[in-house]
Amino acid sequence: MECWKSANKKNIELLKQHFKKEDDNSHERAVFVGAGASVFLEIKSWKQLLADMNNFFESGINVEESIANIGYPETASLIYDNNKKGDDTSKTYKHFMGDQFNPTRGHHYSLHIKIWTVFDLILTTNFDGTFESAHSDLNDYLFSLGHSRKRYKKQILPDFDFTKIMSDPTLIYLHGHKECERYIFRKEEYDLNYGNPSRMPRSDLEIFLEEVFHNIAILFIGFSFNDPYFIEFFKRTIRDFEIRKKQFEQVYEQKYTKKLPVYMAILHKQSVQNYMLRSKIEEIFNGDESWYNLFEDHTRNELFFKPDALRILEELIINRELKREIVYYYNKIKENNRRMDDLNQLNMEIIVVDDHNCTEEILNLLKKEESGIADEGDAKYAVL
């Protein structure tokens, strides 16, 4: 099947141009994987994780209200600071976090296998071990067919070394892992690793990611682009590059030949949709036409909220549950618009897909041999 419409075809060609696995550029390209890649394994969302942490710490925080008011990292810190268990808080936190990221529906799925067959450099902000499990099973399968076992290296916060990712396949846990009992989850941890742009010295994570963003083409998979710390840092690295470029050209009166690499993202259509379908709003209102005033043009199939839609909604004579449902869709579209604005500032090229199967189909396009599971070669992939 073909998962992309004509609007995606230009970027599909761009993807094949910059990310197809070739011997001479295999380490000039990377995949950046977020939590969405493991959604089918039922690994906890941030909201569920915070709710469970709140119960474990007996902190008594209203988690949903706190997330809405101050955000996820700040809520994690609030729970941490209100630990009522009486134990050493740091020890309790490490114990809790170490038990949270075990998949409940298998240890990985086919997407993780496919990513290993296409990319030699995997960066992830996830804490789970799905890629390690996938690599182990892939190795077992290849070995059963008579191939050599393959190896990879790991880098875990804060022990990053950009020079070493050019030699061996590498899995990088950017935000920590239970193996080292370090995480970027609470506000203090975010502040330490992303921090204030004027702060000196920069963190190990900032130094490493700047090198990555300035030198390596990146394909984002399963990444929500909802992390404000990460997004602001990413924007800053691009601004810094442009400033250096401008300063160089002013001083030397010559063209600055270095260019930023390509950034691309595979996103589900629900994460970029900035309208409501007429059929959906008609279903919600069930014959009541009072929703007409909420949208710019109520006759279209794709409905766009008016800027003052929430004020108009408050004046509608409808029940509270119905209003809450409309507010949910309004906020979701507002978030999508914010995401698209961020992605434009990041010069991100986007491929929009209908479902997660489409992501695997796109990865198939990048495989060196369509019918092969992995390339043969020496034993450079067996875990070090």
C-alpha positions in Angstrom: 0.0 0.0 0.0 1.0 3.6 -0.4 0.7 5.5 2.9 1.5 9.0 1.6 -0.5 11.4 -0.6 1.0 13.6 -3.3 1.8 16.3 -0.8 4.4 14.0 0.8 6.1 12.8 -2.4 8.6 15.6 -2.5 9.7 14.9 1.0 9.8 11.1 0.4 12.3 11.8 -2.4 14.2 14.1 0.0 14.2 11.3 2.6 15.6 8.7 0.2 18.3 11.2 -1.0 19.6 12.0 2.5 18.8 8.9 4.6 19.3 5.9 2.3 21.9 3.6 3.9 25.2 3.9 2.0 28.6 2.8 3.1 30.1 6.3 2.7 27.5 8.2 4.7 26.1 5.8 7.2 27.3 7.9 10.2 26.2 11.2 8.7 22.5 10.3 9.3 20.6 9.3 12.4 17.2 8.4 13.7 15.8 10.3 16.7 13.2 8.2 18.5 10.6 9.4 20.9 7.9 7.7 23.1 5.5 7.3 20.2 7.7 4.5 18.8 6.8 2.3 21.7 3.2 3.2 22.2 1.9 -0.3 21.3 4.1 -1.8 24.0 2.0 0.1 26.6 5.0 1.8 28.2 3.6 4.5 30.5 2.8 7.9 29.3 4.2 10.9 31.2 0.8 11.5 32.7 0.4 7.9 33.9 4.0 7.9 35.1 3.4 11.0 37.2 0.1 9.6 38.6 1.9 6.5 39.7 4.8 8.5 41.1 2.4 10.6 43.1 0.8 7.4 44.6 4.2 5.8 45.2 5.5 9.0 47.0 2.1 9.5 48.8 2.5 13.2 47.8 -1.2 14.0 47.6 -0.8 16.2 44.5 -3.7 16.7 42.0 -1.6 15.5 39.0 -3.9 16.5 36.2 -4.4 20.0 37.6 -0.7 20.4 38.2 0.2 19.3 34.7 -2.3 21.8 33.2 -1.0 24.7 35.4 2.8 24.2 35.5 3.8 21.4 33.1 5.2 17.9 33.4 8.8 18.4 34.7 7.5 20.9 37.2 4.9 18.4 38.4 7.5 15.7 38.8 9.5 18.1 41.0 6.4 19.0 43.0 5.7 15.3 43.7 9.4 14.7 44.5 9.5 17.6 47.0 6.3 16.4 48.7 7.5 12.8 49.4 5.5 11.6 52.4 7.0 8.1 52.6 9.7 9.2 55.0 12.4 7.4 53.1 15.4 9.0 51.5 13.8 10.9 48.6 16.7 10.4 46.2 16.8 6.7 46.9 13.0 6.4 46.6 13.0 8.3 43.3 15.7 6.0 41.8 13.9 2.9 43.0 10.6 4.1 41.5 12.0 5.2 38.1 14.0 2.0 37.7 10.8 -0.1 37.8 8.7 2.0 35.4 9.9 1.3 31.8 9.3 -2.4 31.3 6.9 -3.0 28.3 3.8 -4.9 29.1 3.0 -6.1 25.5 6.3 -7.7 24.3 9.8 -6.3 24.7 9.8 -4.6 21.3 8.0 -4.7 18.0 8.8 -4.7 14.3 9.5 -1.0 14.1 12.5 -1.3 16.4 13.9 -4.1 14.3 13.5 -2.1 11.1 15.2 0.9 12.6 18.2 -1.2 13.4 18.4 -2.5 9.9 18.4 1.1 8.4 20.3 3.2 10.9 23.8 2.9 12.5 23.1 5.8 14.9 20.0 5.8 17.1 19.3 8.6 19.5 16.4 8.4 21.9 14.9 10.4 24.8 13.2 7.3 26.0 14.3 5.4 29.1 13.2 1.9 28.1 15.3 -0.9 26.7 13.3 -1.8 23.6 16.1 -1.2 21.2 18.4 -3.4 23.1 15.8 -6.2 23.2 15.2 -5.7 19.5 18.9 -5.9 18.6 19.3 -9.1 20.7 16.5 -10.8 18.8 17.7 -9.6 15.5 21.2 -10.9 16.3 19.7 -14.3 17.2 17.8 -14.5 13.9 20.8 -13.5 11.8 23.0 -16.0 13.6 20.5 -18.7 13.0 20.8 -18.0 9.3 24.6 -18.3 9.5 25.5 -14.5 9.6 27.9 -13.0 12.0 26.6 -11.5 15.2 26.7 -7.7 15.1 27.6 -5.3 17.8 26.8 -1.8 18.9 28.0 0.7 21.5 25.9 2.6 24.0 26.3 6.1 25.3 24.3 7.2 28.3 23.9 10.6 29.8 26.3 12.4 30.5 29.0 10.2 28.9 28.7 11.4 25.3 31.5 11.3 22.8 30.7 12.7 19.4 33.9 11.4 17.8 33.1 7.8 18.7 29.7 7.7 16.9 31.5 7.8 13.6 33.1 4.4 14.0 30.5 1.9 15.3 26.8 1.5 15.3 25.7 3.4 18.5 22.6 3.6 20.7 22.4 6.9 22.7 20.2 7.4 25.7 20.1 11.2 25.7 17.8 11.6 28.8 19.3 8.8 30.9 18.6 5.2 31.7 18.0 3.0 34.7 21.4 1.4 34.1 23.1 4.5 35.4 20.1 5.7 37.6 20.2 9.1 36.0 17.2 10.7 34.2 16.0 13.9 32.8 12.4 14.0 34.1 12.2 16.5 37.0 12.5 20.3 36.4 15.9 20.3 38.2 17.2 17.7 35.8 16.0 19.6 32.8 17.5 22.8 34.2 20.8 21.1 34.7 21.0 19.6 31.2 19.3 22.3 29.1 19.3 25.2 31.4 19.6 28.9 30.7 21.1 29.8 27.3 23.4 32.3 28.9 24.7 29.9 31.4 28.3 28.8 31.2 29.6 26.2 31.0 27.1 24.4 28.8 26.1 20.9 29.9 27.5 17.7 28.3 24.1 17.1 26.7 24.0 20.6 25.1 27.6 20.3 23.7 26.8 16.8 22.3 23.5 17.7 20.8 24.8 20.8 19.1 27.4 18.7 17.3 24.7 16.3 16.2 22.3 19.0 15.0 25.1 20.9 13.1 26.6 17.8 11.4 24.1 14.9 11.1 20.9 14.6 9.1 18.2 13.4 11.4 14.9 11.6 10.9 12.5 11.9 13.9 10.2 9.0 14.5 7.6 8.8 17.3 8.6 12.2 18.6 5.8 14.6 19.7 7.8 17.8 19.7 6.0 18.7 23.0 9.1 19.1 25.2 9.6 22.9 25.5 13.1 22.5 27.0 14.3 20.4 24.0 12.5 22.5 21.4 14.0 25.8 22.7 17.4 24.3 22.8 17.0 23.0 19.2 15.9 26.4 18.1 18.9 28.0 19.8 21.4 25.7 18.1 19.9 26.8 14.7 20.0 30.5 15.7 23.7 30.1 16.9 24.6 28.6 13.5 23.0 31.4 11.6 24.7 34.0 13.8 28.1 32.4 13.2 27.4 32.3 9.5 26.5 36.0 9.4 29.5 37.0 11.5 31.9 35.0 9.3 30.5 36.5 6.0 30.7 40.0 7.5 34.3 39.7 8.6 35.7 37.7 5.6 33.3 38.9 2.9 33.2 35.3 1.7 30.4 32.8 1.5 30.1 30.6 4.6 30.1 27.1 2.9 29.0 25.0 5.8 25.3 24.2 5.8 22.9 22.7 8.4 22.0 19.1 7.7 18.5 18.0 6.8 15.9 17.5 9.6 12.9 15.4 8.8 10.0 14.0 10.9 7.4 11.3 10.3 4.3 12.6 12.0 0.8 11.1 12.4 -1.8 13.2 10.8 -3.6 13.8 14.1 -0.6 15.6 15.4 -0.6 18.2 12.7 -4.3 18.6 11.9 -5.4 22.2 12.4 -9.2 21.8 11.8 -12.2 19.8 12.8 -14.2 17.7 10.3 -17.7 18.8 9.8 -18.9 15.2 10.2 -17.3 15.1 13.6 -18.8 18.3 14.9 -22.2 17.3 13.6 -21.9 14.0 15.4 -21.0 15.8 18.6 -23.9 18.3 18.5 -26.4 15.7 17.2 -28.6 18.0 15.1 -28.1 21.2 17.1 -26.8 23.8 14.7 -25.6 26.2 17.4 -22.0 25.2 16.6 -22.1 27.3 13.4 -20.8 30.4 15.2 -17.7 28.6 16.4 -16.0 28.3 13.0 -14.8 30.7 10.3 -17.0 29.0 7.6 -19.4 26.4 8.9 -20.3 25.2 5.3 -16.9 23.6 4.7 -15.9 20.0 5.4 -12.7 21.2 7.1 -13.7 23.6 9.9 -11.4 26.2 11.4 -12.1 27.7 14.8 -12.6 31.4 15.1 -10.0 33.2 17.3 -12.7 34.0 19.9 -14.3 30.5 19.7 -13.9 29.9 23.4 -15.8 33.1 24.3 -18.6 32.2 21.8 -18.7 28.6 23.3 -19.3 30.0 26.8 -22.4 31.8 25.5 -23.9 28.7 23.9 -26.7 27.1 25.8 -25.4 23.6 25.8 -24.4 21.2 28.7 -21.1 21.3 30.4 -19.9 17.9 29.1 -20.4 19.1 25.5 -18.5 22.3 26.2 -15.7 20.3 27.7 -15.5 18.1 24.6 -15.3 21.1 22.3 -12.6 22.7 24.5 -10.6 19.5 24.2 -10.6 19.7 20.4 -9.9 23.4 20.5 -6.9 22.9 22.7 -5.7 20.0 20.6 -5.8 22.1 17.4 -4.1 24.9 19.3 -1.3 22.5 20.3 -1.0 21.3 16.7 -0.6 24.9 15.5 2.0 25.5 18.1 3.8 22.3 17.0 3.8 23.3 13.4 5.1 26.8 14.2 8.0 25.2 16.1 8.7 22.8 13.3 8.8 25.6 10.8 11.4 27.4 12.9 13.4 24.3 13.0 13.4 24.0 9.2 11.8 20.6 9.7 10.6 18.7 6.6 7.5 16.6 7.4 6.1 13.4 6.1 2.5 12.9 7.4 1.2 9.3 7.7 -2.1 7.8 8.5 -0.9 5.1 10.9 2.2 3.5 12.5 2.3 0.9 9.8 3.2 3.6 7.3 6.3 4.5 9.3 7.6 0.9 8.8 6.7 1.1 5.1 8.7 4.3 4.7 11.7 2.6 6.5 11.5 -0.1 3.9 12.2 2.4 1.3 15.5 3.2 3.0 16.7 -0.3 3.3 19.7 -1.1 1.1 18.1 -4.3 -0.1 14.3 -4.4 0.0 14.2 -8.2 0.6 16.9 -8.4 3.2 16.5 -8.1 6.9 20.0 -6.7 7.4 23.3 -6.3 5.6 25.9 -8.9 6.0 29.3 -7.8 7.3 31.8 -8.3 10.0 30.9 -8.6 13.6 30.7 -4.9 14.3 27.2 -5.1 15.9 27.6 -7.5 18.9 27.2 -5.6 22.2 30.4 -4.2 23.6 
